[in-house]
Amino acid sequence: MPYQLKIQNNASYSRDCHFCNQRNCIKHCPVPFTESLTILDMLQKVGVEDNTSYYGINGPKGNRDFILNIVWHPDFTKFLDKHLSASNKCEQKGQATNSKTNKKITLSDCMNEFKKSEILDEQNMWYCNKCKEHVQAIKKLEIYKAPPIIIINLKRFKQGKARFVMFGGSSMGSKNDEEVEFPVNGFDLGKHVLGSYVSKENMIYDCYAVSNHFGGMGGGHYTAFAKNEDKWYEFDDSRVSRIPDNSVESTVVSSAAYNIFYRRRDWHENNIKNGVDFDKLEEKPDLSFLENDKK
């Protein structure tokens, strides 16, 4: 046999092993090989069926917890390690090849995914006014009219199911750090807008800011890129640095991009042409009229 089963139980040195009833097995009791003895027989022998305590806080019952270890023969271990090492190298090589051949994700791909039809699951059924029942309806989102300022949020965070709630735990999740390529200038949103007025208007948008997130679900750090007077800057807490013109796109477009801010080109140019000074716009709106209404 290339391996041997050993029971590691929680019996103290002053108590006999629950499996062999001896004290010299030192918590690693070898399980004899026999066709008549199954894993279920071993569980019943040590009393797991009535073992209601996992942490051993309800008297002797908890002391019957045990771990079943598989101990491989040394010669077989060498062969197994060599095999796993070779398999790991092949897997890494395959991943490297796939990473080179995989198509990069673009912002247009994300917009197309956003517009795809989705069948609601049983947890989000829709009430139909005609049949008077909750049904698994088909949901489809479309952009009918686009505003002059559009903020695109990349769905990087996925909430997981709640775990270990009885022990005070919380739900777990994951973050997607895949890089999404997006145009810094000249994003044609007209391809993704449904309204009939699109053909009559210029739907070209330019990026003017990006917020970034570094880290995972448990915590992280935020930075930002923003454009001011045709120059790009990086904001990292209290530090502000200028981004060289020849490296704007390679810096701004990254896997950390979380929110992308676009403004319509002709709308922005018309505002500048009409003399709108964005630097003099009030940061806080004038709410004095509310005070006058109270009097």
N, C-alpha and C positions, 0 to 999 in steps of 0.2 A: 504494500500500500504506500503511495507517495505522501500520505498525510495521516495524522492521528487527531482524534477529537479529545479535548480536555475541558472539563467543567471547572470554571472559576467561580466559586460561590462566596457568599459573604459571611460564612461561618467564622467565628473568632477562633483563636488558637486554643481557647479553653473549651471549645465545643467540638463535637465530632462533625465530620463532613456529612452533609445531608445525603450524599449519593453513596459513598462507600462505608459510612459509619466509622471511619478511622480519623486519627488526628495527624498522621504523618504524610498526608498528601500535599500539605503546604498550599492549600487553596487551588491546586491545579491537579485535579483528579482525572487520570486517564480513563477514557471510556473504552471498555473492551469491545473489539470488533466481533459482532455476531449478527447473523441475518435475522434472528428472532427479536432483536432489540431495536426499536425505532426511536426517533426523536420524541415522538409523543409519549412513548413509554418512559423516557428519561424525565420529561416534564411532570408526568404523573407521579413518578417515584419521589421527586423532591418536593412535591406538593404545590406546584405552581397554580393548579386549578383553584385552590382556596387562598392563594397568596394575594391579598387585597391591598397590600401596602408596597409601593415602589421604593420609598425611602426608608423603610424599616422603622416607622414611628408607631406602629400598632403592635408592639410586642414581638413575639417570636415569628409571626407570619412574615414580616418584612425581611427577616434574616434568610429567607429561602430564595431571595433573588439570586440569580447566577448568570454568568456569561459563558457561552459555548465557544471555545477557541478552536481554530483549525491550525495545527502545527505541521508545517510541511517538512518533508525529509530534506536534509541539506543538499544532496545531489540534485533533487528535483528543484529546489529553490534556485540553484545556479542556472539551470536550464530555463526556469520561469523568468528570472531576472533578465536573461539574455533575450528571451522572446519578447518580453514587454518593452525592453529597450529598443529593439529593432522595430516593433510596431509603432512605438512613439515617434521614431525618426521618420517612418513612412507617413504617419499622420501629419507631422509638422511640415513635411515636404508637400503633401497634398494641400494643406491649408495655405502654404505660401504660393502654390500654383493657382489656387482658386482666387486668392486675393488679387493676383495680377490680372486674371481674366474677368473677374466680376465687374459689372458695369457700375459706375459711380452713381449715387443718388443725386438727383437735381431737384431744385425747388419746383419745377414743372411736374416732376414725378409725384411730389407730395400733393400738389394741387389736384392732380388727376385722381389720386387715392382719396382725397377729401370728398370728391364728387361721386364716388362709387356708391352703388346701392348697397344697403345693409339690411339684413333681416333681423328684426329685434328678437332677442332671446326671451325665454319664459319669465325672466325677472323684470323685463321692461315691456310688457305687453301693452298694446294700444287699444283703447275702448272705441269700438266701431258704432257710430250712431244708427247705422242701417240694420245691422244684425243684432245690436244690443248686447254684444259680448266683447270680452277682451281677446284680441287676436295678435298673432305674431306678424305685425305689419312690416312692410318694406319702407325703409326710410332712405331718402335721398336728399342731399344738400346741394344747392346751387347758388352761385353768386349772380344776382340779377342786376344789381347796380353797385358800382364800386365808389367809395368816397375818395376825396383828394388825398387823404392820409390813410394808409392801411398798415396795420401791425400784424405780422404773421408770427404766430407762436408755434414752434416746433414741439411736438408731443414727445419729449424725451423721457418723461417719467411715467412709469406704469405701477399702479397700486396693486399690491398682492392681497391674498386672502388673509384674514386675521388668524394668528397662531398663538397658542399658549395663552388664551384669554384668561383661563382660570388661574394662571400663575402671574397675572398682571402684565402679560406681554402685549404687543401691539402688532398691527399688520405690517408685513414686509413688502418690499417692492424692488424695482430695478430701474436703472437709467440706461438709455440708449445713447452711446457716444459716437454713433455713426456720423461721419461728416456729410453734410448736405451742401452741394455746390449751388450758389445763388449769385445772380449777376449784381455787381455793385452799381452798374449803370445800364439803363435800357431794358428793364424787365417789362415784357409785353404781357400785360394782364388781360388784354382783350381776348386772348385765346381761352380764358377761363371764366369769362363773364357771359351770362346768358341773355341779357337784355338786348332788345333790337336796336337800341341807340348806339351800340358799340361801333357799328360800321361808320357812323357819322363823326366819331370822336377819336382823338389820339389817346390811347390807353397805355402810354409808356410811363413807367415809374422808375425813379432813381432812389437808391438806398442812401439814407442820411444818418443812420444810427443802428447799432447792434448791441444787444446785451448778451453777455456770456456767463456761463455757469461752469465752474470747475468743481469736481467732487462727485458725490453719490447721493443716495437717499438719506443717509445719516447726517450729512452736512456738506458744506462746500463754500465756495468763494465766488463772488460776482465781480465782474469787470465790465467795461463798456467801451465801445468805439463810437465816436460821433464826429460829424462833419460841421465845420464852422468856417464860413467865408472860403469855401472850396478847398479847405485843408482838413485832413483827418487827424484826430487825436485819440489817444488811449487814456482812459480814466481807470485808475486802480487805487481805490481808497483816496488818500490825499495826494497821490502822485499823478501828475498829468504830463504826458510826453507826446511830442509830435511824431506822426508816422510819415516816413519818407514817401514821396510821390510814386517812386518806382516800386514800392512794396506794399501799396495799399491793399490790392486785391488778395495777395498771398497772406496778408496779416488779418484782414477783416473776415475773410471766409475761412472758417476753421471748424473743427468738430465741437468746439465749446459754444458755438452760436446757439442762442436759446430763443431770443425774440429779435425779429428783423423789422426795421421801420422803413417804410417806403413812402415817398410823396410823388404825386403826379407832376410830371415835368412841365407841361404847359400851364398848369395851375400855379406852380411856383414861379415860373418865369413871368406870368402876368402880374403876380403880386409885386415882384421886384420892379416891373415896368411901371406899375401904378404908384410906386413910391411907398410901399409898405415896408416900414423899418422893423424887422423882426426883433432886433436887439432892444427896441424901446417898448415892446409889448409888456404889459404889466404881468408880473408873475402871479399876483393874486387879483381876482376880479373885484370890482367895486360893489360891495354889498350894503352900501349906506342906505339904499332905498328900503331895505328890510327894516332898518331901525326907524325910518320915517313912518313905516306902516304901523309900527307898534305904538307910536305916540297918538 
